[in-house]
């Protein structure tokens, strides 16, 4: 099994982990009502997607 030959320094370790930060979810504006919504999802306010009225699911998905 491969084993590191030298100890990884703190700066090298932290440089590798610098991209692991948490980002806020991206938001777009709904073209119908103007409220913020996640991309490629139904608007939670006016229940439209791609200009069409969508009927939400009555039962939660398994």
C-alpha positions, 0 to 999 in steps of 0.5 A: 500500500502507498504511504507518504514519504514526507509529512504534508505541511499545514499550508499545502493541506490548507491550500487543498481545502480552500475550495471546500467552502459552503456556498449559498444556493444560486437564485434566479428571478421568476419571469412571471411574478419576480420572486426569487427561485432556484434554477430549473425548479417550479416557482414556489409562489406562483407555481409556474415553470417555463411559462406553464402552470404546474400542479404540485404533487399531492403526496410526497415522493418516496 
